Amino acid sequence: MAQTDDVVRLVRDVLGAGDIVGVYPHGSAVLGGLRPHSDIDLLVVARRRTTAGQRQALTDGLLALSGSGAPGEPLRPVELTVAVQDDIRPWAYPPRCEFQYGEWLRDAYLRGRTPEPGASPDLALLVTMVLRGSVALLGPDPDQVLDPVPPADVARAMVAGVPELLAELGTDTRNVLLTLARIWTSLATGDITSKDAAADWALARLPAVHRPVLARARAVYLGEEEERWDDLLPQVEPHAQYVVRRIGRLATH
């Protein structure tokens, strides 16, 4: 995909080819294939820490290469995560993330905010998906670069991300609903699936009153329906809270 190639080229130009261990896809690309509304999710494993100038250059470049997610946008949204190999191998929780770009923060980037390094439990899930996908866009195979993440760390990373997801329910409704379904599915089954497969699993277990919201999110994600929430808006919050309660019960066992 030309867009992915452009992002990899940006990373090479900014970080320097010699300072990149590898670039690896995760998310939908390795969990069943890209859907109409899928992001391009990439993990970059670097040899050394980034500078403020490099992080700014990555942000500026990605603002141009990443789609905003607006209807009719020709570019897919990009989620790019950079981690230093020595910060994630040997594995320790919580891992340190060197840089992360995501479209949910586009407005903040345009106001001058630049992603900063810091602890990122979500890397547990990203590394696990990268190893499962076993695809290298640049560098050696991921199992030569990354250590497996203990399942307990994957589970607690998922649970740690729930409050942030709920805070975005009103602005990123479809993605939040599908991600909550995937967390519920993963905690119950021990497997990480695509968002639509997780929605299928959850829909079979939801009370009838809570199914329409997730069914809409799944259909939009697959390109079967246009995105709209006005008709289901009163049901969105109760659905999310129901799923969060199910997640909470599994997390305490």
Secondary structure as GFF3:
##gff-version 3
##sequence-region A 1 253
A	DSSP	alpha_helix	2	15	.	.	.	ID=ss1
A	DSSP	three_ten_helix	17	19	.	.	.	ID=ss2
A	DSSP	beta_strand	20	26	.	.	.	ID=ss3
A	DSSP	three_ten_helix	27	30	.	.	.	ID=ss4
A	DSSP	beta_strand	40	46	.	.	.	ID=ss5
A	DSSP	alpha_helix	52	65	.	.	.	ID=ss6
A	DSSP	beta_strand	78	84	.	.	.	ID=ss7
A	DSSP	alpha_helix	85	88	.	.	.	ID=ss8
A	DSSP	beta_strand	96	97	.	.	.	ID=ss9
A	DSSP	beta_strand	99	101	.	.	.	ID=ss10
A	DSSP	three_ten_helix	103	105	.	.	.	ID=ss11
A	DSSP	alpha_helix	106	110	.	.	.	ID=ss12
A	DSSP	beta_strand	118	119	.	.	.	ID=ss13
A	DSSP	alpha_helix	123	133	.	.	.	ID=ss14
A	DSSP	three_ten_helix	142	144	.	.	.	ID=ss15
A	DSSP	alpha_helix	151	160	.	.	.	ID=ss16
A	DSSP	alpha_helix	162	167	.	.	.	ID=ss17
A	DSSP	alpha_helix	173	189	.	.	.	ID=ss18
A	DSSP	alpha_helix	195	203	.	.	.	ID=ss19
A	DSSP	three_ten_helix	208	210	.	.	.	ID=ss20
A	DSSP	alpha_helix	211	221	.	.	.	ID=ss21
A	DSSP	alpha_helix	233	251	.	.	.	ID=ss22
###
